[in-house]
Amino acid sequence: MPIGYPSIRVDESNPRHHLWCNNGTWWMHYTIHFDCRKRRIRRSLRTRSLDVAIHRRDELLAELAGRGETVPERCMPRPAACVPMRPDATRDVLLIV
């Protein structure tokens, strides 16, 4: 698994940068760059307090800037319902008259 490093733009006029509240729980989002690719990461900060969320965000961003983050692979098998049909496969058709 590759190691990615965050691309972080901080808006000093907005103390809640990279944060959003989803149903009362604070989350953060950032972008990781690796192997000429990028991936957007969203993480729950597991708190309802804005002050705690800001503190956890600052700690996490400082840690990521120093050591990077392992980027997990996205090789999950697709469910059978999502697998495209072969062109020669027959389909059941329901006609409503």
PDB file as gemmi writes it, atoms N, CA and C in Angstrom:
CRYST1    1.000    1.000    1.000  90.00  90.00  90.00 P 1                      
ATOM      1  N   MET A   1       0.838  -1.178   0.000  1.00  0.00           N  
ATOM      2  CA  MET A   1       0.000   0.000   0.000  1.00  0.00           C  
ATOM      3  C   MET A   1       0.882   1.240   0.000  1.00  0.00           C  
ATOM      4  N   PRO A   2       0.560   2.194  -0.879  1.00  0.00           N  
ATOM      5  CA  PRO A   2       1.378   3.406  -0.939  1.00  0.00           C  
ATOM      6  C   PRO A   2       1.113   4.330   0.241  1.00  0.00           C  
ATOM      7  N   ILE A   3       2.053   5.225   0.465  1.00  0.00           N  
ATOM      8  CA  ILE A   3       1.883   6.238   1.500  1.00  0.00           C  
ATOM      9  C   ILE A   3       1.603   7.561   0.811  1.00  0.00           C  
ATOM     10  N   GLY A   4       0.545   8.225   1.235  1.00  0.00           N  
ATOM     11  CA  GLY A   4       0.172   9.502   0.658  1.00  0.00           C  
ATOM     12  C   GLY A   4       0.380  10.626   1.648  1.00  0.00           C  
ATOM     13  N   TYR A   5       0.517  11.815   1.109  1.00  0.00           N  
ATOM     14  CA  TYR A   5       0.699  12.998   1.943  1.00  0.00           C  
ATOM     15  C   TYR A   5      -0.417  13.987   1.655  1.00  0.00           C  
ATOM     16  N   PRO A   6      -0.899  14.659   2.682  1.00  0.00           N  
ATOM     17  CA  PRO A   6      -2.051  15.541   2.487  1.00  0.00           C  
ATOM     18  C   PRO A   6      -1.707  16.806   1.711  1.00  0.00           C  
ATOM     19  N   SER A   7      -2.681  17.238   0.953  1.00  0.00           N  
ATOM     20  CA  SER A   7      -2.615  18.534   0.295  1.00  0.00           C  
ATOM     21  C   SER A   7      -3.603  19.415   1.042  1.00  0.00           C  
ATOM     22  N   ILE A   8      -3.076  20.313   1.857  1.00  0.00           N  
ATOM     23  CA  ILE A   8      -3.939  21.068   2.765  1.00  0.00           C  
ATOM     24  C   ILE A   8      -3.808  22.554   2.492  1.00  0.00           C  
ATOM     25  N   ARG A   9      -4.944  23.166   2.222  1.00  0.00           N  
ATOM     26  CA  ARG A   9      -5.008  24.620   2.091  1.00  0.00           C  
ATOM     27  C   ARG A   9      -5.815  25.136   3.270  1.00  0.00           C  
ATOM     28  N   VAL A  10      -5.204  25.982   4.053  1.00  0.00           N  
ATOM     29  CA  VAL A  10      -5.847  26.478   5.266  1.00  0.00           C  
ATOM     30  C   VAL A  10      -6.315  27.903   5.043  1.00  0.00           C  
ATOM     31  N   ASP A  11      -7.603  28.111   5.279  1.00  0.00           N  
ATOM     32  CA  ASP A  11      -8.184  29.444   5.223  1.00  0.00           C  
ATOM     33  C   ASP A  11      -8.174  29.996   6.647  1.00  0.00           C  
ATOM     34  N   GLU A  12      -7.228  30.873   6.926  1.00  0.00           N  
ATOM     35  CA  GLU A  12      -7.059  31.405   8.286  1.00  0.00           C  
ATOM     36  C   GLU A  12      -8.284  32.177   8.776  1.00  0.00           C  
ATOM     37  N   SER A  13      -9.083  32.693   7.855  1.00  0.00           N  
ATOM     38  CA  SER A  13     -10.264  33.446   8.277  1.00  0.00           C  
ATOM     39  C   SER A  13     -11.415  32.523   8.695  1.00  0.00           C  
ATOM     40  N   ASN A  14     -11.289  31.229   8.414  1.00  0.00           N  
ATOM     41  CA  ASN A  14     -12.332  30.274   8.764  1.00  0.00           C  
ATOM     42  C   ASN A  14     -11.773  29.266   9.774  1.00  0.00           C  
ATOM     43  N   PRO A  15     -12.120  29.380  11.055  1.00  0.00           N  
ATOM     44  CA  PRO A  15     -11.578  28.453  12.060  1.00  0.00           C  
ATOM     45  C   PRO A  15     -12.111  27.025  11.901  1.00  0.00           C  
ATOM     46  N   ARG A  16     -13.166  26.842  11.097  1.00  0.00           N  
ATOM     47  CA  ARG A  16     -13.737  25.505  10.913  1.00  0.00           C  
ATOM     48  C   ARG A  16     -13.311  24.881   9.580  1.00  0.00           C  
ATOM     49  N   HIS A  17     -12.158  25.315   9.029  1.00  0.00           N  
ATOM     50  CA  HIS A  17     -11.725  24.742   7.755  1.00  0.00           C  
ATOM     51  C   HIS A  17     -11.556  23.237   7.891  1.00  0.00           C  
ATOM     52  N   HIS A  18     -11.916  22.507   6.850  1.00  0.00           N  
ATOM     53  CA  HIS A  18     -11.858  21.048   6.773  1.00  0.00           C  
ATOM     54  C   HIS A  18     -12.847  20.349   7.707  1.00  0.00           C  
ATOM     55  N   LEU A  19     -13.760  21.068   8.309  1.00  0.00           N  
ATOM     56  CA  LEU A  19     -14.734  20.471   9.233  1.00  0.00           C  
ATOM     57  C   LEU A  19     -16.156  20.645   8.716  1.00  0.00           C  
ATOM     58  N   TRP A  20     -17.007  19.687   9.013  1.00  0.00           N  
ATOM     59  CA  TRP A  20     -18.433  19.862   8.827  1.00  0.00           C  
ATOM     60  C   TRP A  20     -19.170  19.016   9.843  1.00  0.00           C  
ATOM     61  N   CYS A  21     -20.375  19.453  10.154  1.00  0.00           N  
ATOM     62  CA  CYS A  21     -21.197  18.784  11.151  1.00  0.00           C  
ATOM     63  C   CYS A  21     -22.264  17.969  10.430  1.00  0.00           C  
ATOM     64  N   ASN A  22     -22.302  16.676  10.716  1.00  0.00           N  
ATOM     65  CA  ASN A  22     -23.276  15.778  10.103  1.00  0.00           C  
ATOM     66  C   ASN A  22     -24.120  15.173  11.218  1.00  0.00           C  
ATOM     67  N   ASN A  23     -25.350  15.632  11.328  1.00  0.00           N  
ATOM     68  CA  ASN A  23     -26.278  15.155  12.365  1.00  0.00           C  
ATOM     69  C   ASN A  23     -25.696  15.275  13.772  1.00  0.00           C  
ATOM     70  N   GLY A  24     -24.992  16.359  14.031  1.00  0.00           N  
ATOM     71  CA  GLY A  24     -24.472  16.625  15.364  1.00  0.00           C  
ATOM     72  C   GLY A  24     -23.068  16.115  15.616  1.00  0.00           C  
ATOM     73  N   THR A  25     -22.509  15.300  14.727  1.00  0.00           N  
ATOM     74  CA  THR A  25     -21.148  14.777  14.887  1.00  0.00           C  
ATOM     75  C   THR A  25     -20.228  15.502  13.911  1.00  0.00           C  
ATOM     76  N   TRP A  26     -19.076  15.933  14.399  1.00  0.00           N  
ATOM     77  CA  TRP A  26     -18.119  16.661  13.557  1.00  0.00           C  
ATOM     78  C   TRP A  26     -17.243  15.698  12.777  1.00  0.00           C  
ATOM     79  N   TRP A  27     -17.057  16.006  11.505  1.00  0.00           N  
ATOM     80  CA  TRP A  27     -16.229  15.241  10.579  1.00  0.00           C  
ATOM     81  C   TRP A  27     -15.188  16.174   9.978  1.00  0.00           C  
ATOM     82  N   MET A  28     -14.113  15.586   9.438  1.00  0.00           N  
ATOM     83  CA  MET A  28     -13.134  16.378   8.696  1.00  0.00           C  
ATOM     84  C   MET A  28     -12.900  15.717   7.342  1.00  0.00           C  
ATOM     85  N   HIS A  29     -12.451  16.511   6.392  1.00  0.00           N  
ATOM     86  CA  HIS A  29     -12.130  15.978   5.064  1.00  0.00           C  
ATOM     87  C   HIS A  29     -10.834  16.611   4.584  1.00  0.00           C  
ATOM     88  N   TYR A  30     -10.077  15.850   3.820  1.00  0.00           N  
ATOM     89  CA  TYR A  30      -8.811  16.323   3.265  1.00  0.00           C  
ATOM     90  C   TYR A  30      -8.476  15.447   2.064  1.00  0.00           C  
ATOM     91  N   THR A  31      -7.481  15.853   1.292  1.00  0.00           N  
ATOM     92  CA  THR A  31      -7.071  15.120   0.102  1.00  0.00           C  
ATOM     93  C   THR A  31      -5.664  14.580   0.299  1.00  0.00           C  
ATOM     94  N   ILE A  32      -5.481  13.296  -0.030  1.00  0.00           N  
ATOM     95  CA  ILE A  32      -4.179  12.632   0.045  1.00  0.00           C  
ATOM     96  C   ILE A  32      -3.672  12.439  -1.387  1.00  0.00           C  
ATOM     97  N   HIS A  33      -2.411  12.779  -1.629  1.00  0.00           N  
ATOM     98  CA  HIS A  33      -1.786  12.575  -2.935  1.00  0.00           C  
ATOM     99  C   HIS A  33      -0.781  11.438  -2.827  1.00  0.00           C  
ATOM    100  N   PHE A  34      -0.819  10.506  -3.795  1.00  0.00           N  
ATOM    101  CA  PHE A  34       0.088   9.353  -3.812  1.00  0.00           C  
ATOM    102  C   PHE A  34       0.197   8.831  -5.241  1.00  0.00           C  
ATOM    103  N   ASP A  35       1.363   8.389  -5.636  1.00  0.00           N  
ATOM    104  CA  ASP A  35       1.579   7.755  -6.947  1.00  0.00           C  
ATOM    105  C   ASP A  35       0.910   8.502  -8.100  1.00  0.00           C  
ATOM    106  N   CYS A  36       1.051   9.794  -8.162  1.00  0.00           N  
ATOM    107  CA  CYS A  36       0.434  10.621  -9.216  1.00  0.00           C  
ATOM    108  C   CYS A  36      -1.088  10.521  -9.205  1.00  0.00           C  
ATOM    109  N   ARG A  37      -1.662  10.134  -8.086  1.00  0.00           N  
ATOM    110  CA  ARG A  37      -3.113  10.071  -7.932  1.00  0.00           C  
ATOM    111  C   ARG A  37      -3.495  10.811  -6.665  1.00  0.00           C  
ATOM    112  N   LYS A  38      -4.789  10.931  -6.436  1.00  0.00           N  
ATOM    113  CA  LYS A  38      -5.258  11.556  -5.199  1.00  0.00           C  
ATOM    114  C   LYS A  38      -6.531  10.866  -4.751  1.00  0.00           C  
ATOM    115  N   ARG A  39      -6.797  10.975  -3.472  1.00  0.00           N  
ATOM    116  CA  ARG A  39      -8.011  10.413  -2.907  1.00  0.00           C  
ATOM    117  C   ARG A  39      -8.522  11.335  -1.821  1.00  0.00           C  
ATOM    118  N   ARG A  40      -9.816  11.589  -1.833  1.00  0.00           N  
ATOM    119  CA  ARG A  40     -10.429  12.420  -0.798  1.00  0.00           C  
ATOM    120  C   ARG A  40     -10.789  11.530   0.382  1.00  0.00           C  
ATOM    121  N   ILE A  41     -10.365  11.940   1.549  1.00  0.00           N  
ATOM    122  CA  ILE A  41     -10.587  11.182   2.779  1.00  0.00           C  
ATOM    123  C   ILE A  41     -11.566  11.945   3.660  1.00  0.00           C  
ATOM    124  N   ARG A  42     -12.503  11.225   4.235  1.00  0.00           N  
ATOM    125  CA  ARG A  42     -13.445  11.797   5.198  1.00  0.00           C  
ATOM    126  C   ARG A  42     -13.343  10.977   6.474  1.00  0.00           C  
ATOM    127  N   ARG A  43     -13.214  11.661   7.603  1.00  0.00           N  
ATOM    128  CA  ARG A  43     -13.057  10.984   8.899  1.00  0.00           C  
ATOM    129  C   ARG A  43     -13.969  11.587   9.936  1.00  0.00           C  
ATOM    130  N   SER A  44     -14.569  10.720  10.719  1.00  0.00           N  
ATOM    131  CA  SER A  44     -15.361  11.192  11.842  1.00  0.00           C  
ATOM    132  C   SER A  44     -14.418  11.562  12.980  1.00  0.00           C  
ATOM    133  N   LEU A  45     -14.659  12.698  13.590  1.00  0.00           N  
ATOM    134  CA  LEU A  45     -13.876  13.103  14.755  1.00  0.00           C  
ATOM    135  C   LEU A  45     -14.535  12.634  16.046  1.00  0.00           C  
ATOM    136  N   ARG A  46     -15.686  11.999  15.928  1.00  0.00           N  
ATOM    137  CA  ARG A  46     -16.398  11.356  17.040  1.00  0.00           C  
ATOM    138  C   ARG A  46     -16.628  12.277  18.220  1.00  0.00           C  
ATOM    139  N   THR A  47     -17.084  13.466  17.908  1.00  0.00           N  
ATOM    140  CA  THR A  47     -17.416  14.403  18.979  1.00  0.00           C  
ATOM    141  C   THR A  47     -18.544  15.305  18.512  1.00  0.00           C  
ATOM    142  N   ARG A  48     -19.288  15.814  19.464  1.00  0.00           N  
ATOM    143  CA  ARG A  48     -20.333  16.795  19.172  1.00  0.00           C  
ATOM    144  C   ARG A  48     -19.878  18.202  19.527  1.00  0.00           C  
ATOM    145  N   SER A  49     -18.701  18.326  20.119  1.00  0.00           N  
ATOM    146  CA  SER A  49     -18.171  19.616  20.548  1.00  0.00           C  
ATOM    147  C   SER A  49     -17.276  20.197  19.450  1.00  0.00           C  
ATOM    148  N   LEU A  50     -17.539  21.437  19.057  1.00  0.00           N  
ATOM    149  CA  LEU A  50     -16.728  22.097  18.039  1.00  0.00           C  
ATOM    150  C   LEU A  50     -15.301  22.313  18.532  1.00  0.00           C  
ATOM    151  N   ASP A  51     -15.135  22.683  19.792  1.00  0.00           N  
ATOM    152  CA  ASP A  51     -13.790  22.914  20.334  1.00  0.00           C  
ATOM    153  C   ASP A  51     -12.941  21.639  20.304  1.00  0.00           C  
ATOM    154  N   VAL A  52     -13.539  20.520  20.683  1.00  0.00           N  
ATOM    155  CA  VAL A  52     -12.822  19.245  20.653  1.00  0.00           C  
ATOM    156  C   VAL A  52     -12.512  18.862  19.202  1.00  0.00           C  
ATOM    157  N   ALA A  53     -13.454  19.101  18.292  1.00  0.00           N  
ATOM    158  CA  ALA A  53     -13.251  18.783  16.877  1.00  0.00           C  
ATOM    159  C   ALA A  53     -12.092  19.584  16.295  1.00  0.00           C  
ATOM    160  N   ILE A  54     -11.998  20.857  16.615  1.00  0.00           N  
ATOM    161  CA  ILE A  54     -10.901  21.687  16.121  1.00  0.00           C  
ATOM    162  C   ILE A  54      -9.573  21.177  16.655  1.00  0.00           C  
ATOM    163  N   HIS A  55      -9.536  20.814  17.927  1.00  0.00           N  
ATOM    164  CA  HIS A  55      -8.309  20.288  18.529  1.00  0.00           C  
ATOM    165  C   HIS A  55      -7.895  18.968  17.862  1.00  0.00           C  
ATOM    166  N   ARG A  56      -8.847  18.052  17.673  1.00  0.00           N  
ATOM    167  CA  ARG A  56      -8.530  16.764  17.039  1.00  0.00           C  
ATOM    168  C   ARG A  56      -8.103  16.951  15.583  1.00  0.00           C  
ATOM    169  N   ARG A  57      -8.756  17.870  14.866  1.00  0.00           N  
ATOM    170  CA  ARG A  57      -8.382  18.151  13.484  1.00  0.00           C  
ATOM    171  C   ARG A  57      -6.951  18.652  13.395  1.00  0.00           C  
ATOM    172  N   ASP A  58      -6.591  19.602  14.256  1.00  0.00           N  
ATOM    173  CA  ASP A  58      -5.239  20.162  14.230  1.00  0.00           C  
ATOM    174  C   ASP A  58      -4.186  19.095  14.540  1.00  0.00           C  
ATOM    175  N   GLU A  59      -4.467  18.232  15.514  1.00  0.00           N  
ATOM    176  CA  GLU A  59      -3.534  17.151  15.840  1.00  0.00           C  
ATOM    177  C   GLU A  59      -3.377  16.181  14.671  1.00  0.00           C  
ATOM    178  N   LEU A  60      -4.489  15.809  14.061  1.00  0.00           N  
ATOM    179  CA  LEU A  60      -4.447  14.853  12.969  1.00  0.00           C  
ATOM    180  C   LEU A  60      -3.728  15.423  11.749  1.00  0.00           C  
ATOM    181  N   LEU A  61      -3.992  16.671  11.404  1.00  0.00           N  
ATOM    182  CA  LEU A  61      -3.326  17.273  10.252  1.00  0.00           C  
ATOM    183  C   LEU A  61      -1.828  17.413  10.478  1.00  0.00           C  
ATOM    184  N   ALA A  62      -1.415  17.740  11.702  1.00  0.00           N  
ATOM    185  CA  ALA A  62       0.018  17.835  12.007  1.00  0.00           C  
ATOM    186  C   ALA A  62       0.679  16.461  11.904  1.00  0.00           C  
ATOM    187  N   GLU A  63       0.002  15.440  12.390  1.00  0.00           N  
ATOM    188  CA  GLU A  63       0.540  14.087  12.319  1.00  0.00           C  
ATOM    189  C   GLU A  63       0.651  13.604  10.872  1.00  0.00           C  
ATOM    190  N   LEU A  64      -0.360  13.880  10.064  1.00  0.00           N  
ATOM    191  CA  LEU A  64      -0.347  13.457   8.664  1.00  0.00           C  
ATOM    192  C   LEU A  64       0.721  14.175   7.857  1.00  0.00           C  
ATOM    193  N   ALA A  65       0.949  15.441   8.156  1.00  0.00           N  
ATOM    194  CA  ALA A  65       1.972  16.200   7.436  1.00  0.00           C  
ATOM    195  C   ALA A  65       3.357  15.631   7.708  1.00  0.00           C  
ATOM    196  N   GLY A  66       3.561  15.060   8.891  1.00  0.00           N  
ATOM    197  CA  GLY A  66       4.863  14.517   9.246  1.00  0.00           C  
ATOM    198  C   GLY A  66       5.118  13.115   8.737  1.00  0.00           C  
ATOM    199  N   ARG A  67       4.183  12.209   8.939  1.00  0.00           N  
ATOM    200  CA  ARG A  67       4.430  10.803   8.606  1.00  0.00           C  
ATOM    201  C   ARG A  67       3.673  10.312   7.383  1.00  0.00           C  
ATOM    202  N   GLY A  68       2.691  11.065   6.901  1.00  0.00           N  
ATOM    203  CA  GLY A  68       1.880  10.604   5.779  1.00  0.00           C  
ATOM    204  C   GLY A  68       0.810   9.637   6.257  1.00  0.00           C  
ATOM    205  N   GLU A  69       0.120   9.038   5.302  1.00  0.00           N  
ATOM    206  CA  GLU A  69      -0.952   8.104   5.631  1.00  0.00           C  
ATOM    207  C   GLU A  69      -0.938   6.965   4.623  1.00  0.00           C  
ATOM    208  N   THR A  70      -1.098   5.747   5.106  1.00  0.00           N  
ATOM    209  CA  THR A  70      -1.181   4.598   4.221  1.00  0.00           C  
ATOM    210  C   THR A  70      -2.513   4.637   3.491  1.00  0.00           C  
ATOM    211  N   VAL A  71      -2.449   4.511   2.183  1.00  0.00           N  
ATOM    212  CA  VAL A  71      -3.659   4.584   1.368  1.00  0.00           C  
ATOM    213  C   VAL A  71      -4.163   3.166   1.124  1.00  0.00           C  
ATOM    214  N   PRO A  72      -5.357   2.836   1.611  1.00  0.00           N  
ATOM    215  CA  PRO A  72      -5.871   1.483   1.417  1.00  0.00           C  
ATOM    216  C   PRO A  72      -6.251   1.241  -0.045  1.00  0.00           C  
ATOM    217  N   GLU A  73      -6.144  -0.007  -0.459  1.00  0.00           N  
ATOM    218  CA  GLU A  73      -6.539  -0.382  -1.817  1.00  0.00           C  
ATOM    219  C   GLU A  73      -8.058  -0.365  -1.921  1.00  0.00           C  
ATOM    220  N   ARG A  74      -8.554  -0.167  -3.123  1.00  0.00           N  
ATOM    221  CA  ARG A  74      -9.991  -0.178  -3.367  1.00  0.00           C  
ATOM    222  C   ARG A  74     -10.402  -1.418  -4.149  1.00  0.00           C  
ATOM    223  N   CYS A  75      -9.805  -2.525  -3.876  1.00  0.00           N  
ATOM    224  CA  CYS A  75     -10.082  -3.760  -4.615  1.00  0.00           C  
ATOM    225  C   CYS A  75     -11.133  -4.583  -3.899  1.00  0.00           C  
ATOM    226  N   MET A  76     -12.315  -4.057  -3.765  1.00  0.00           N  
ATOM    227  CA  MET A  76     -13.393  -4.807  -3.139  1.00  0.00           C  
ATOM    228  C   MET A  76     -14.202  -5.492  -4.243  1.00  0.00           C  
ATOM    229  N   PRO A  77     -14.589  -6.744  -4.063  1.00  0.00           N  
ATOM    230  CA  PRO A  77     -15.395  -7.406  -5.091  1.00  0.00           C  
ATOM    231  C   PRO A  77     -16.760  -6.743  -5.208  1.00  0.00           C  
ATOM    232  N   ARG A  78     -17.207  -6.631  -6.442  1.00  0.00           N  
ATOM    233  CA  ARG A  78     -18.517  -6.032  -6.674  1.00  0.00           C  
ATOM    234  C   ARG A  78     -19.605  -7.069  -6.442  1.00  0.00           C  
ATOM    235  N   PRO A  79     -20.745  -6.663  -5.899  1.00  0.00           N  
ATOM    236  CA  PRO A  79     -21.855  -7.611  -5.728  1.00  0.00           C  
ATOM    237  C   PRO A  79     -22.323  -8.127  -7.083  1.00  0.00           C  
ATOM    238  N   ALA A  80     -22.902  -9.302  -7.096  1.00  0.00           N  
ATOM    239  CA  ALA A  80     -23.351  -9.916  -8.350  1.00  0.00           C  
ATOM    240  C   ALA A  80     -24.341  -9.024  -9.091  1.00  0.00           C  
ATOM    241  N   ALA A  81     -25.153  -8.269  -8.378  1.00  0.00           N  
ATOM    242  CA  ALA A  81     -26.144  -7.404  -9.017  1.00  0.00           C  
ATOM    243  C   ALA A  81     -25.487  -6.278  -9.804  1.00  0.00           C  
ATOM    244  N   CYS A  82     -24.234  -5.929  -9.487  1.00  0.00           N  
ATOM    245  CA  CYS A  82     -23.549  -4.846 -10.165  1.00  0.00           C  
ATOM    246  C   CYS A  82     -22.709  -5.302 -11.344  1.00  0.00           C  
ATOM    247  N   VAL A  83     -22.549  -6.614 -11.509  1.00  0.00           N  
ATOM    248  CA  VAL A  83     -21.727  -7.126 -12.600  1.00  0.00           C  
ATOM    249  C   VAL A  83     -22.507  -6.997 -13.895  1.00  0.00           C  
ATOM    250  N   PRO A  84     -21.918  -6.356 -14.928  1.00  0.00           N  
ATOM    251  CA  PRO A  84     -22.657  -6.199 -16.175  1.00  0.00           C  
ATOM    252  C   PRO A  84     -22.913  -7.546 -16.842  1.00  0.00           C  
ATOM    253  N   MET A  85     -24.043  -7.639 -17.528  1.00  0.00           N  
ATOM    254  CA  MET A  85     -24.401  -8.875 -18.218  1.00  0.00           C  
ATOM    255  C   MET A  85     -23.594  -9.009 -19.498  1.00  0.00           C  
ATOM    256  N   ARG A  86     -23.351 -10.241 -19.899  1.00  0.00           N  
ATOM    257  CA  ARG A  86     -22.705 -10.484 -21.182  1.00  0.00           C  
ATOM    258  C   ARG A  86     -23.662 -10.077 -22.287  1.00  0.00           C  
ATOM    259  N   PRO A  87     -23.159  -9.623 -23.414  1.00  0.00           N  
ATOM    260  CA  PRO A  87     -24.057  -9.213 -24.502  1.00  0.00           C  
ATOM    261  C   PRO A  87     -24.927 -10.347 -25.024  1.00  0.00           C  
ATOM    262  N   ASP A  88     -24.459 -11.598 -24.933  1.00  0.00           N  
ATOM    263  CA  ASP A  88     -25.238 -12.719 -25.462  1.00  0.00           C  
ATOM    264  C   ASP A  88     -26.215 -13.292 -24.436  1.00  0.00           C  
ATOM    265  N   ALA A  89     -26.226 -12.753 -23.229  1.00  0.00           N  
ATOM    266  CA  ALA A  89     -27.123 -13.260 -22.186  1.00  0.00           C  
ATOM    267  C   ALA A  89     -28.544 -12.809 -22.468  1.00  0.00           C  
ATOM    268  N   THR A  90     -29.488 -13.666 -22.167  1.00  0.00           N  
ATOM    269  CA  THR A  90     -30.894 -13.307 -22.364  1.00  0.00           C  
ATOM    270  C   THR A  90     -31.427 -12.668 -21.095  1.00  0.00           C  
ATOM    271  N   ARG A  91     -32.403 -11.809 -21.279  1.00  0.00           N  
ATOM    272  CA  ARG A  91     -33.032 -11.133 -20.139  1.00  0.00           C  
ATOM    273  C   ARG A  91     -34.515 -11.475 -20.123  1.00  0.00           C  
ATOM    274  N   ASP A  92     -35.057 -11.570 -18.943  1.00  0.00           N  
ATOM    275  CA  ASP A  92     -36.498 -11.768 -18.820  1.00  0.00           C  
ATOM    276  C   ASP A  92     -37.162 -10.425 -18.995  1.00  0.00           C  
ATOM    277  N   VAL A  93     -38.148 -10.362 -19.824  1.00  0.00           N  
ATOM    278  CA  VAL A  93     -38.838  -9.104 -20.107  1.00  0.00           C  
ATOM    279  C   VAL A  93     -40.282  -9.235 -19.659  1.00  0.00           C  
ATOM    280  N   LEU A  94     -40.748  -8.277 -18.936  1.00  0.00           N  
ATOM    281  CA  LEU A  94     -42.129  -8.240 -18.489  1.00  0.00           C  
ATOM    282  C   LEU A  94     -42.866  -7.213 -19.328  1.00  0.00           C  
ATOM    283  N   LEU A  95     -43.839  -7.656 -20.077  1.00  0.00           N  
ATOM    284  CA  LEU A  95     -44.623  -6.743 -20.897  1.00  0.00           C  
ATOM    285  C   LEU A  95     -45.942  -6.453 -20.202  1.00  0.00           C  
ATOM    286  N   ILE A  96     -46.261  -5.213 -20.083  1.00  0.00           N  
ATOM    287  CA  ILE A  96     -47.541  -4.819 -19.491  1.00  0.00           C  
ATOM    288  C   ILE A  96     -48.425  -4.318 -20.618  1.00  0.00           C  
ATOM    289  N   VAL A  97     -49.548  -4.985 -20.792  1.00  0.00           N  
ATOM    290  CA  VAL A  97     -50.430  -4.630 -21.908  1.00  0.00           C  
ATOM    291  C   VAL A  97     -51.706  -4.034 -21.387  1.00  0.00           C  
TER     292      VAL A  97                                                      
END                                                                             
